[in-house]
Amino acid sequence: MQKRQIVMTLLLAVLVSLSAQAQNDVLTSYNIFDIKTVVEVEISPDGSLIAFTRTAPRPWTDSPGGDYRELYIYNVASGDIVPVVTGKQNVYAPSWTPDGQKLAFRARLDTLGMQVHWFNVAEAKTERVTSHPTSVHRYTFHPQGSTLAYTAMEPADPETKALAELGFNMEFYEEEWRPVNLYFMDMNTSAVERITEEETLHELEWLPDGSVIAANVTQRNLIDDTYMYKRIHLLDVQTKQMPRYLNNPGKLGEIKWSPNGRYLAFISAVDVHDNKEQSIFVVDAQNHKTFGQLRNYSEGFEGSVVAIEWKNNDTFVFASHEGAECTLREQGVNDASSTLLLEPGKVAFSDFSIAGDMVALAGSTPEHPSEVYTFNLETKELQRRTNSNDWLGDVRLAKQEAVEYTASDGLKITGVLIYPLDYEKQMKETPDRTYPLITVIHGGPEASYQNGWLTWYSNWGQIAAAKDYFVFYPNYRSSTGRGPEFSRMGLGDLAGKEFDDVLDGINWLIEDKKYVDPDRVGIGGGSYGGYFSAWAATKHTNKFAASVVFVGVTNQISKRNTTDIPFEDYAVHWGIWTHENWEKVYDRSPVKHAVGSKTPTLILHGDSDTRVHPSQSLELYRVMERHGENPVRLIFYPGEGHGNRKNPARLDYSLRTMRWFEYYLKGQKKKKWEIPEKEIDYQLPVLELD
């Protein structure tokens, strides 16, 4: 038998054995790759069917990669689920045709790349709609179904491509971007017409009468532009002219026309320093033509709007994150405030679809990953419609709750806390017992943790709880979920009071709640969470017994000069350029404070990261390795970017980081040279090959 055959035979056995090894009454790192998660939902125009995409774990015998994403249709009346595209495929952006007879979606089902396909519900037949030479990015049907508008990147220049094949493949940094153009496809003749040539279009929204398309547009197809320079343009379908309509400041999210086309609602930042598009604005298209005449419907609202839909001509419905909880609200265009529809604490979600009085959403709870839910706007009935992970019924899960505490300056801070799995039983036996703590820091900082499912490859959640840890998720100032005023509190004060909020939360758990052993506090996170974890291990090393730094910022000076979002970094985080006060920028860099660090630090990074260059991790490692008093290890993941996409790298991350916490937060205090073995037992059979 050839070596490859031996390996494949053994790996096939692993596919079965891993599942058996992982399936016990607690959650383990291996169970992460059994979880199926509903991602997108789209309700049909008559509300009878709900299309949804769901992740399908990639088998270990496959080539390295991420999970697959399958497409299904849920029948609201019968509860039946019809598979549309399953297996080793990835499906995105399900959308019903205006007549509700076909379900469209983006997928790479053949050699043409990512194209629009549709599924004829009556005939149970799938066919490709577009045959564009490059992948389709966005698409939307004319309200009468006569035209498909879609965007696609301009094809590569043939001469440049030919030269590259000969080895003349030099990269001209940020000069070789190609626009994402708009195309119209006649649904009767299949004729395709290119509408734009230079701008890049993002969101697309037809005016209900089909005469205009509203679009989020940037002049360049670069990451920083898509973050900060999206502006709303209106394309006249007849003239093909697309002037700027609104000069919205800063970040821009969804745009939605009211059913009668009078109002255009959109989610936007309030100014260039707002770190997230999180407020609702509405323009009366019949009267208002400038941004200055817009009304901010979120003014004074302590929450972050994440999605919006129109209920009728004069009323919109929106989803919001409010602290650590999620809600659904409605508001009339003439109303002074919103009305609560779905109370906080029921389900965590970030998007929804609406048809009449029926809302469909992909939601999770502390006990279960994301599934299809429906919510009736009239009866207020919330129902979970799918159960993609029935095996979780045999798994014991720890208590999880939304929490609130007071920072040292009096500000209220929210978060989520997961208890050790057997906490109540153990406290009855040993009332004075304290526990190790893992503090999990979200990235951004324009993000927040909601009180839903909080366990995945880069988030220890229930895995750590099963090993007797408290797991703490603070939504420190600068987080979303509390409105623009709260989220801009960190502007120009990185790792200042926002990090004090983390320390105050930990002290609350130690001193007020008596839950945590102060000598066994760990911290970890990715991106901005990695920055905080590096800051904890250096500036505040005496308070932390272990740190995990994932794709984290360690030197703010070099980070700001190597990131792909330099203006976003300037506008919403610093408010100054480095040369204007480099001493301050360097002072907020973990490498400055790393000399003498005592916190065991595990550093992990994708070697292809463009957001936070992998040299950031190398800098921290080198200072700690030369000048620290702590164990330190640096792991690079080949081919990974700002987070791990491939399942082998995800499994390694989960196992390796959890072992790091186990090693340093439990048992006797370790000396500098004491460090876990670099090898990980992946529970694979030993391969003894000739």
Wavefront OBJ file of the C-alpha trace (Angstrom):
o trace
v 0.000 0.000 0.000
v 1.306 3.465 -0.924
v 1.980 6.025 1.805
v -0.836 8.298 0.594
v -3.284 5.411 0.739
v -2.215 4.598 4.283
v -2.675 8.219 5.354
v -6.106 8.483 3.745
v -7.268 5.219 5.323
v -6.214 6.406 8.757
v -7.768 9.827 8.262
v -11.054 8.269 7.219
v -11.033 6.406 10.498
v -10.349 9.677 12.302
v -13.531 11.187 10.873
v -15.501 8.676 12.916
v -13.224 8.419 15.928
v -12.920 12.150 16.571
v -16.671 12.520 16.811
v -16.866 9.612 19.234
v -14.035 11.015 21.332
v -15.615 14.457 21.463
v -19.157 13.380 22.228
v -19.440 13.307 25.989
v -21.512 15.350 28.393
v -19.352 18.484 28.217
v -18.254 20.669 25.339
v -14.702 20.248 24.044
v -12.607 21.900 21.357
v -13.509 19.081 18.997
v -17.227 19.773 19.366
v -16.727 23.216 17.839
v -16.380 21.470 14.503
v -19.658 19.607 14.944
v -21.656 22.820 15.308
v -23.982 23.859 12.504
v -24.908 27.532 12.467
v -27.686 29.311 10.596
v -26.135 32.391 9.009
v -28.587 34.146 6.661
v -32.383 34.112 6.488
v -34.697 35.513 3.810
v -38.468 35.260 4.007
v -40.534 34.956 0.818
v -42.792 37.888 -0.197
v -45.937 36.097 1.045
v -44.270 34.968 4.287
v -44.842 31.257 3.639
v -41.230 30.167 3.074
v -37.946 31.048 4.736
v -34.688 30.481 2.885
v -31.660 30.051 5.090
v -27.975 29.243 4.778
v -26.324 27.030 7.354
v -22.700 26.149 7.949
v -21.783 22.494 7.540
v -18.582 21.372 9.292
v -15.842 20.413 6.826
v -14.815 16.761 7.280
v -11.276 16.240 8.507
v -10.550 14.140 5.435
v -11.064 17.148 3.162
v -8.255 19.435 2.125
v -7.669 22.234 4.652
v -10.329 24.927 4.488
v -13.302 26.408 6.257
v -16.746 24.951 6.815
v -19.164 24.647 3.933
v -22.370 26.680 3.722
v -25.555 24.987 2.533
v -28.935 26.365 1.434
v -32.371 25.216 2.639
v -36.000 26.334 2.513
v -38.202 26.142 5.600
v -41.983 25.867 5.121
v -43.629 28.002 7.819
v -46.962 26.139 7.738
v -45.723 22.531 7.685
v -42.307 22.858 9.298
v -40.768 20.893 6.430
v -37.212 21.699 5.366
v -36.242 21.343 1.708
v -32.526 21.082 0.883
v -31.578 23.266 -2.093
v -27.770 23.140 -2.238
v -25.902 20.836 0.127
v -22.588 19.039 0.328
v -19.204 20.563 -0.422
v -20.515 23.942 -1.519
v -20.654 27.508 -0.257
v -23.872 29.467 -0.769
v -24.413 33.140 0.005
v -27.033 35.893 -0.198
v -30.326 34.032 -0.688
v -32.975 36.304 -2.193
v -36.480 35.678 -3.530
v -37.542 36.895 -6.943
v -40.304 39.539 -6.696
v -43.013 36.985 -7.551
v -41.722 34.568 -4.885
v -41.508 31.708 -7.379
v -37.732 31.359 -7.399
v -35.021 31.526 -4.780
v -31.830 33.162 -6.039
v -28.404 32.848 -4.434
v -24.683 33.238 -5.082
v -22.564 30.115 -5.344
v -19.637 28.577 -7.177
v -21.358 25.489 -8.586
v -19.235 25.157 -11.729
v -16.037 26.511 -13.251
v -17.336 30.063 -13.759
v -16.701 31.237 -10.211
v -19.246 32.866 -7.917
v -22.404 33.396 -9.989
v -26.105 34.026 -9.412
v -28.223 30.862 -9.557
v -31.861 30.295 -8.760
v -34.037 27.478 -7.546
v -37.494 27.070 -9.055
v -39.638 26.089 -6.067
v -42.451 24.491 -8.088
v -40.126 22.458 -10.295
v -37.454 21.830 -7.619
v -34.878 22.731 -10.243
v -31.684 24.802 -9.981
v -30.113 26.705 -12.861
v -27.418 29.302 -13.334
v -28.600 32.854 -14.070
v -25.375 34.794 -14.708
v -22.286 33.784 -16.668
v -20.031 36.702 -15.898
v -16.273 36.329 -16.537
v -15.551 37.319 -12.922
v -17.397 36.483 -9.720
v -20.620 38.313 -8.882
v -20.454 40.369 -5.673
v -23.972 41.789 -5.172
v -27.253 41.340 -6.998
v -30.866 42.485 -6.813
v -33.938 42.043 -9.007
v -35.963 44.859 -10.548
v -39.258 45.163 -8.586
v -41.112 43.708 -11.593
v -38.454 41.065 -12.174
v -37.523 42.315 -15.639
v -33.887 43.123 -14.901
v -31.159 41.723 -12.688
v -28.737 44.345 -11.400
v -25.451 42.894 -10.214
v -21.903 43.967 -9.457
v -18.682 42.260 -10.470
v -15.009 43.155 -10.489
v -13.496 44.332 -13.741
v -11.553 41.457 -15.396
v -7.762 41.528 -15.176
v -5.944 43.189 -18.036
v -5.003 40.407 -20.522
v -1.531 41.817 -21.180
v -0.774 42.134 -17.474
v -2.003 38.580 -16.935
v 0.165 37.262 -19.768
v 3.242 39.014 -18.386
v 2.576 37.582 -14.922
v 2.535 34.075 -16.366
v 6.038 34.764 -17.709
v 7.217 35.795 -14.254
v 6.762 39.568 -14.564
v 4.412 39.573 -11.595
v 5.576 42.582 -9.616
v 2.993 44.014 -7.253
v 2.285 47.748 -7.358
v 0.908 48.214 -3.877
v -2.569 49.805 -3.797
v -2.288 50.693 -7.487
v -3.661 47.487 -8.971
v -7.168 47.604 -7.589
v -9.984 46.975 -10.040
v -13.426 48.577 -9.757
v -16.529 46.564 -8.929
v -18.868 47.663 -11.710
v -22.646 47.572 -12.045
v -24.258 45.447 -14.765
v -27.844 45.063 -15.952
v -29.046 41.699 -17.242
v -32.294 41.553 -19.215
v -34.181 38.575 -17.793
v -36.001 37.959 -21.085
v -33.045 38.043 -23.487
v -30.113 37.420 -21.056
v -28.368 40.421 -22.619
v -25.889 42.090 -20.268
v -25.010 45.794 -20.229
v -22.233 47.385 -18.215
v -23.524 50.512 -16.477
v -20.508 51.895 -14.572
v -16.789 51.861 -15.337
v -14.725 53.447 -12.568
v -16.567 53.556 -9.237
v -17.010 50.564 -6.936
v -20.587 49.796 -5.888
v -21.477 48.033 -2.656
v -25.090 48.007 -1.419
v -27.786 48.154 -4.148
v -31.449 49.083 -3.585
v -34.075 49.553 -6.323
v -36.610 52.334 -5.960
v -39.954 50.468 -5.840
v -41.024 51.843 -9.233
v -37.770 50.585 -10.792
v -36.637 53.983 -12.105
v -33.700 54.496 -9.730
v -31.114 52.432 -7.871
v -29.647 53.739 -4.633
v -26.095 52.497 -4.107
v -23.276 52.787 -1.614
v -20.337 53.886 -3.740
v -16.595 54.375 -3.274
v -14.250 55.890 -5.817
v -11.572 53.234 -5.174
v -11.870 49.554 -4.373
v -9.560 49.620 -1.361
v -10.314 48.450 2.189
v -9.875 51.861 3.808
v -12.247 53.386 1.240
v -14.927 50.780 1.926
v -14.643 51.507 5.635
v -14.696 55.302 5.515
v -15.639 56.680 2.106
v -18.913 55.033 1.118
v -21.404 57.635 -0.064
v -24.979 57.228 -1.296
v -25.444 57.752 -5.038
v -28.638 57.527 -7.098
v -28.468 55.883 -10.516
v -31.092 57.005 -13.026
v -31.908 53.779 -14.867
v -32.770 55.585 -18.102
v -29.883 58.042 -18.353
v -27.337 55.839 -16.550
v -26.155 58.929 -14.663
v -25.162 58.375 -11.016
v -24.544 61.615 -9.109
v -23.848 61.664 -5.376
v -27.091 62.037 -3.466
v -26.041 62.298 0.158
v -22.730 63.367 1.618
v -23.037 61.184 4.695
v -20.042 61.426 7.034
v -17.963 58.427 8.006
v -19.103 54.836 7.891
v -22.220 53.738 6.015
v -24.359 50.598 6.293
v -27.685 49.401 4.877
v -29.916 51.558 2.661
v -33.659 50.843 2.319
v -36.447 52.538 0.333
v -39.908 52.716 1.861
v -42.520 50.675 -0.102
v -43.915 53.811 -1.798
v -40.434 55.146 -2.584
v -40.891 58.381 -0.681
v -38.342 57.760 2.060
v -34.795 56.433 1.968
v -33.577 55.098 5.301
v -29.979 54.189 5.976
v -27.694 53.213 8.828
v -24.730 55.554 9.233
v -22.126 56.944 11.553
v -23.061 60.341 12.978
v -19.708 61.847 11.976
v -16.259 60.850 10.792
v -15.131 60.012 14.347
v -18.018 57.608 15.042
v -16.394 54.169 15.011
v -19.453 52.314 13.739
v -22.414 52.801 11.424
v -25.054 52.520 14.154
v -27.661 55.289 13.781
v -30.781 55.519 11.587
v -31.240 58.427 9.220
v -34.217 59.004 6.922
v -34.408 61.368 3.975
v -37.668 62.458 2.377
v -36.811 61.900 -1.282
v -39.512 64.333 -2.376
v -38.145 67.271 -0.401
v -34.695 66.775 1.103
v -31.557 66.751 -1.015
v -28.729 67.340 1.435
v -27.402 65.517 4.464
v -27.914 68.568 6.663
v -31.694 68.186 6.355
v -31.723 64.576 7.481
v -33.225 63.472 10.750
v -31.210 61.229 13.043
v -33.823 58.857 14.475
v -31.255 57.384 16.875
v -30.405 60.630 18.595
v -30.445 59.990 22.340
v -30.909 56.242 21.844
v -28.478 54.197 23.929
v -28.034 51.344 21.505
v -26.514 50.444 18.147
v -28.763 49.812 15.154
v -27.573 46.780 13.182
v -30.372 46.196 10.627
v -33.454 47.981 9.274
v -36.535 47.086 7.176
v -39.755 48.940 6.307
v -43.005 47.647 7.796
v -45.171 49.958 5.665
v -44.885 53.326 3.914
v -44.459 55.272 7.141
v -43.016 52.805 9.672
v -39.659 51.073 9.829
v -38.523 48.173 12.007
v -34.963 47.928 13.260
v -32.762 45.516 15.185
v -30.458 46.959 17.808
v -27.769 45.824 20.192
v -28.378 47.359 23.606
v -25.586 46.573 26.003
v -25.234 42.801 25.961
v -28.775 42.168 24.681
v -30.601 42.396 21.348
v -33.985 43.924 20.593
v -36.408 44.627 17.768
v -38.146 48.012 17.627
v -40.399 50.000 15.290
v -40.788 53.702 14.693
v -42.944 55.877 12.455
v -41.307 58.603 10.389
v -43.278 61.166 12.382
v -42.771 59.534 15.784
v -40.524 61.038 18.443
v -39.293 57.657 19.694
v -39.382 53.949 18.966
v -41.646 51.225 20.346
v -40.142 48.026 21.735
v -41.362 44.911 19.907
v -39.034 42.099 20.953
v -37.800 42.425 24.506
v -34.092 42.114 25.325
v -32.871 38.795 26.648
v -34.906 36.582 24.311
v -32.501 35.910 21.444
v -29.239 37.328 20.080
v -29.183 38.325 16.413
v -27.830 40.922 14.002
v -30.079 40.769 10.932
v -33.662 39.956 9.971
v -36.087 39.712 7.052
v -39.714 40.868 7.040
v -42.893 40.027 5.106
v -46.140 41.518 6.379
v -46.338 40.819 10.100
v -43.798 37.986 9.966
v -40.131 38.534 10.814
v -37.509 35.850 10.175
v -34.117 36.010 11.853
v -31.038 33.935 12.576
v -30.748 33.951 16.358
v -28.846 32.259 19.141
v -29.228 31.826 22.887
v -26.694 31.077 25.616
v -27.683 27.401 25.282
v -27.795 27.032 21.501
v -26.026 28.330 18.364
v -27.855 30.312 15.710
v -31.094 28.863 14.284
v -34.069 30.102 12.256
v -36.559 32.056 14.383
v -39.792 33.816 13.516
v -41.371 36.724 15.350
v -44.931 37.904 14.737
v -45.190 41.682 14.911
v -48.861 41.564 15.973
v -48.992 38.652 18.415
v -45.366 39.151 19.614
v -44.847 35.392 19.422
v -41.215 34.302 19.077
v -40.628 30.755 17.798
v -37.511 28.776 17.090
v -38.127 26.932 13.833
v -35.039 24.745 13.340
v -32.808 22.529 15.453
v -29.547 21.986 13.627
v -27.686 20.715 16.687
v -29.916 18.251 18.487
v -26.795 16.528 19.856
v -26.380 19.531 22.187
v -29.333 18.199 24.144
v -26.964 15.619 25.643
v -24.311 18.190 26.591
v -24.267 19.931 29.959
v -23.799 23.687 29.599
v -22.770 26.199 32.221
v -24.864 29.099 33.455
v -24.490 32.278 31.386
v -25.893 35.727 32.100
v -25.698 39.367 31.065
v -24.038 41.454 33.787
v -23.554 45.105 34.656
v -20.984 46.694 36.928
v -19.752 50.190 37.743
v -16.408 51.458 36.489
v -14.122 53.429 38.779
v -15.350 56.738 37.314
v -19.018 55.789 37.816
v -19.830 54.687 34.254
v -22.041 51.602 33.915
v -20.400 48.787 31.938
v -22.214 45.746 30.581
v -20.901 42.323 29.671
v -21.529 38.605 29.774
v -20.375 36.094 32.373
v -20.202 32.313 32.090
v -19.893 30.357 35.331
v -17.886 27.169 35.908
v -19.999 24.221 34.825
v -20.526 22.723 38.292
v -20.388 26.010 40.185
v -23.505 25.595 42.315
v -22.629 22.064 43.382
v -19.030 23.008 44.176
v -20.036 26.070 46.180
v -22.294 23.950 48.361
v -19.317 21.732 49.099
v -16.740 24.558 49.415
v -18.464 27.938 49.938
v -15.219 29.942 49.988
v -13.793 28.470 46.802
v -12.479 30.869 44.160
v -11.824 30.077 40.508
v -9.442 30.944 37.692
v -10.732 33.520 35.218
v -10.370 33.903 31.458
v -11.187 37.432 30.331
v -12.178 37.519 26.653
v -11.733 40.834 24.841
v -13.621 41.578 21.638
v -11.957 43.231 18.663
v -12.718 46.500 16.993
v -13.193 48.056 19.499
v -16.336 48.757 17.446
v -18.057 45.534 18.504
v -19.741 44.066 21.568
v -20.654 40.708 23.042
v -24.329 39.802 23.121
v -25.826 37.304 25.525
v -26.167 34.516 22.954
v -23.995 31.573 21.925
v -20.389 32.487 22.773
v -18.340 29.402 21.970
v -16.347 28.995 18.763
v -12.751 28.319 17.769
v -11.400 31.675 18.972
v -13.723 32.038 21.943
v -13.349 29.580 24.795
v -16.823 29.992 26.297
v -18.379 26.720 27.384
v -15.144 24.816 26.720
v -13.411 26.762 29.481
v -16.463 26.619 31.749
v -16.347 22.821 31.533
v -12.790 23.034 32.908
v -13.843 25.099 35.946
v -13.162 28.632 34.703
v -15.203 31.761 34.953
v -15.289 33.337 31.492
v -15.841 37.096 31.370
v -16.772 39.224 28.322
v -16.659 42.952 29.175
v -18.178 45.490 26.768
v -15.749 48.229 27.740
v -16.239 51.862 26.696
v -15.566 52.203 22.958
v -17.731 49.133 22.370
v -20.888 49.316 20.311
v -24.311 48.637 21.820
v -24.535 51.890 23.756
v -24.725 54.516 21.007
v -22.129 56.851 19.416
v -21.300 58.793 22.580
v -20.253 55.616 24.386
v -18.351 54.158 21.460
v -16.271 57.303 20.897
v -15.096 57.451 24.528
v -11.857 55.761 23.533
v -11.014 58.246 20.759
v -7.396 59.279 21.321
v -7.217 57.282 24.563
v -6.434 53.749 23.376
v -5.961 51.314 26.268
v -6.690 54.147 28.692
v -10.045 54.296 30.460
v -11.374 51.594 28.156
v -8.815 49.159 29.590
v -9.563 50.449 33.083
v -13.096 49.169 32.469
v -11.656 45.678 31.993
v -9.618 45.945 35.192
v -12.658 47.259 37.071
v -14.701 44.292 35.855
v -12.058 41.850 36.999
v -11.835 43.579 40.396
v -15.625 43.383 40.659
v -15.447 39.625 40.157
v -12.599 39.322 42.676
v -13.578 41.735 45.425
v -17.335 42.218 45.189
v -18.530 38.865 43.878
v -15.751 36.771 45.498
v -15.733 34.500 42.441
v -12.151 34.752 41.222
v -8.673 34.022 42.563
v -6.626 37.201 41.914
v -3.506 35.117 41.267
v -5.169 33.129 38.479
v -6.443 35.745 36.041
v -5.946 35.183 32.322
v -6.810 37.283 29.282
v -7.096 36.652 25.565
v -8.525 37.991 22.356
v -7.918 38.804 18.706
v -7.160 42.034 16.841
v -8.031 44.848 19.270
v -8.613 42.048 21.770
v -5.075 40.913 21.018
v -3.903 44.484 21.625
v -5.569 44.493 25.043
v -4.097 41.083 25.835
v -0.606 42.333 24.967
v -1.241 45.496 27.001
v -2.288 43.354 29.964
v 0.859 41.225 29.707
v 3.137 44.278 29.655
v 1.732 47.473 31.177
v -0.303 45.499 33.752
v 1.783 42.350 33.973
v 1.425 42.075 37.771
v -2.313 41.519 37.411
v -2.317 38.713 34.812
v -1.041 35.162 35.138
v -1.464 34.234 31.453
v -2.147 35.996 28.163
v -3.099 34.903 24.636
v -2.392 37.519 21.961
v -4.026 36.715 18.605
v -3.393 38.932 15.528
v -2.809 41.717 18.016
v -1.366 45.223 17.836
v 1.878 45.560 19.795
v 3.626 48.632 18.360
v 1.179 51.380 17.450
v 3.782 53.320 15.470
v 4.645 50.500 13.067
v 1.066 49.182 13.040
v -0.319 52.488 11.817
v 2.196 52.505 8.959
v 1.529 48.920 7.833
v -2.245 48.463 8.167
v -4.666 48.502 5.226
v -7.010 50.895 7.086
v -4.793 53.906 7.931
v -7.502 56.576 7.639
v -10.019 54.540 9.641
v -7.341 54.147 12.306
v -6.743 57.897 12.299
v -10.366 59.040 12.197
v -12.148 56.760 14.653
v -9.338 55.604 16.960
v -6.647 58.259 17.288
v -7.804 61.605 15.923
v -4.138 62.435 15.265
v -1.458 61.199 12.905
v 1.600 59.559 14.428
v 3.961 62.409 13.511
v 1.761 64.840 15.450
v 2.478 63.113 18.768
v 4.615 60.026 18.297
v 5.495 59.870 22.001
v 1.824 59.308 22.861
v 1.424 56.734 20.121
v 4.465 54.811 21.312
v 3.368 55.115 24.948
v 0.179 53.185 24.055
v 2.261 50.373 22.542
v 2.739 47.135 24.506
v 6.341 46.764 23.241
v 7.326 49.905 25.152
v 6.273 48.264 28.416
v 7.335 44.676 27.642
v 10.734 44.841 29.337
v 10.457 42.878 32.568
v 7.083 41.354 31.718
v 6.171 38.472 34.011
v 3.012 37.248 32.272
v 3.356 34.000 30.285
v 2.346 35.083 26.779
v 1.292 32.976 23.815
v 1.358 34.983 20.571
v -0.430 33.709 17.440
v -0.767 35.299 14.006
v -1.656 34.517 10.409
v 1.362 35.177 8.230
v -0.813 36.754 5.503
v -2.595 39.306 7.697
v -2.997 42.715 6.019
v -5.017 44.372 8.790
v -2.449 43.871 11.553
v 0.856 42.944 9.959
v 2.391 39.712 11.362
v 5.517 41.703 12.246
v 3.462 43.089 15.149
v 3.618 39.686 16.808
v 7.292 39.319 15.986
v 8.049 42.644 17.684
v 6.331 41.602 20.915
v 7.966 38.195 20.866
v 11.440 39.646 20.331
v 11.190 42.147 23.193
v 9.789 39.537 25.573
v 12.249 36.856 24.477
v 15.228 39.200 25.000
v 14.089 41.412 27.873
v 11.099 39.817 29.573
v 10.973 37.577 32.626
v 8.098 35.529 31.209
v 7.675 32.397 29.105
v 6.751 33.425 25.560
v 5.943 31.504 22.389
v 5.151 32.767 18.880
v 3.056 30.755 16.414
v 2.597 31.739 12.768
v -0.242 30.139 10.796
v 0.764 29.844 7.111
v -1.740 31.261 4.646
v -4.039 32.652 7.321
v -5.007 36.308 7.537
v -6.706 38.368 10.237
v -8.142 35.264 11.888
v -7.973 31.576 11.000
v -10.137 30.274 8.154
v -8.939 26.674 7.817
v -10.245 24.109 10.281
v -6.838 22.539 11.150
v -5.563 25.992 12.165
v -8.769 26.635 14.091
v -8.490 23.358 15.979
v -4.844 24.031 16.777
v -5.739 27.495 18.069
v -8.479 26.199 20.342
v -6.408 23.350 21.776
v -3.168 25.296 22.080
v -4.621 28.367 23.765
v -6.744 26.322 26.152
v -3.655 24.323 27.126
v -1.782 27.585 27.750
v -4.414 28.711 30.222
v -4.513 25.290 31.867
v -0.746 25.291 32.280
v -0.433 28.747 33.854
v -3.733 29.319 35.631
v -3.855 26.022 37.459
v -1.341 24.352 39.727
v 1.917 25.828 40.943
v 3.357 29.079 39.619
v 5.809 28.338 36.808
v 9.329 29.639 36.335
v 10.394 31.474 33.194
v 11.826 28.401 31.471
v 8.787 26.252 32.200
v 6.627 26.176 29.096
v 4.256 23.617 27.558
v 5.593 21.295 24.873
v 5.176 22.822 21.448
v 3.546 19.673 20.056
v -0.220 19.281 20.349
v -1.979 15.937 20.660
v -4.686 16.261 18.014
v -5.950 12.771 18.938
v -4.883 11.488 15.538
v -3.512 7.942 15.219
v 0.259 7.625 15.075
v 1.330 7.275 11.455
v 4.179 4.777 11.235
v 5.141 4.767 7.573
v 8.121 3.217 5.825
l 1 2 3 4 5 6 7 8 9 10 11 12 13 14 15 16 17 18 19 20 21 22 23 24 25 26 27 28 29 30 31 32 33 34 35 36 37 38 39 40 41 42 43 44 45 46 47 48 49 50 51 52 53 54 55 56 57 58 59 60 61 62 63 64 65 66 67 68 69 70 71 72 73 74 75 76 77 78 79 80 81 82 83 84 85 86 87 88 89 90 91 92 93 94 95 96 97 98 99 100 101 102 103 104 105 106 107 108 109 110 111 112 113 114 115 116 117 118 119 120 121 122 123 124 125 126 127 128 129 130 131 132 133 134 135 136 137 138 139 140 141 142 143 144 145 146 147 148 149 150 151 152 153 154 155 156 157 158 159 160 161 162 163 164 165 166 167 168 169 170 171 172 173 174 175 176 177 178 179 180 181 182 183 184 185 186 187 188 189 190 191 192 193 194 195 196 197 198 199 200 201 202 203 204 205 206 207 208 209 210 211 212 213 214 215 216 217 218 219 220 221 222 223 224 225 226 227 228 229 230 231 232 233 234 235 236 237 238 239 240 241 242 243 244 245 246 247 248 249 250 251 252 253 254 255 256 257 258 259 260 261 262 263 264 265 266 267 268 269 270 271 272 273 274 275 276 277 278 279 280 281 282 283 284 285 286 287 288 289 290 291 292 293 294 295 296 297 298 299 300 301 302 303 304 305 306 307 308 309 310 311 312 313 314 315 316 317 318 319 320 321 322 323 324 325 326 327 328 329 330 331 332 333 334 335 336 337 338 339 340 341 342 343 344 345 346 347 348 349 350 351 352 353 354 355 356 357 358 359 360 361 362 363 364 365 366 367 368 369 370 371 372 373 374 375 376 377 378 379 380 381 382 383 384 385 386 387 388 389 390 391 392 393 394 395 396 397 398 399 400 401 402 403 404 405 406 407 408 409 410 411 412 413 414 415 416 417 418 419 420 421 422 423 424 425 426 427 428 429 430 431 432 433 434 435 436 437 438 439 440 441 442 443 444 445 446 447 448 449 450 451 452 453 454 455 456 457 458 459 460 461 462 463 464 465 466 467 468 469 470 471 472 473 474 475 476 477 478 479 480 481 482 483 484 485 486 487 488 489 490 491 492 493 494 495 496 497 498 499 500 501 502 503 504 505 506 507 508 509 510 511 512 513 514 515 516 517 518 519 520 521 522 523 524 525 526 527 528 529 530 531 532 533 534 535 536 537 538 539 540 541 542 543 544 545 546 547 548 549 550 551 552 553 554 555 556 557 558 559 560 561 562 563 564 565 566 567 568 569 570 571 572 573 574 575 576 577 578 579 580 581 582 583 584 585 586 587 588 589 590 591 592 593 594 595 596 597 598 599 600 601 602 603 604 605 606 607 608 609 610 611 612 613 614 615 616 617 618 619 620 621 622 623 624 625 626 627 628 629 630 631 632 633 634 635 636 637 638 639 640 641 642 643 644 645 646 647 648 649 650 651 652 653 654 655 656 657 658 659 660 661 662 663 664 665 666 667 668 669 670 671 672 673 674 675 676 677 678 679 680 681 682 683 684 685 686 687 688 689 690
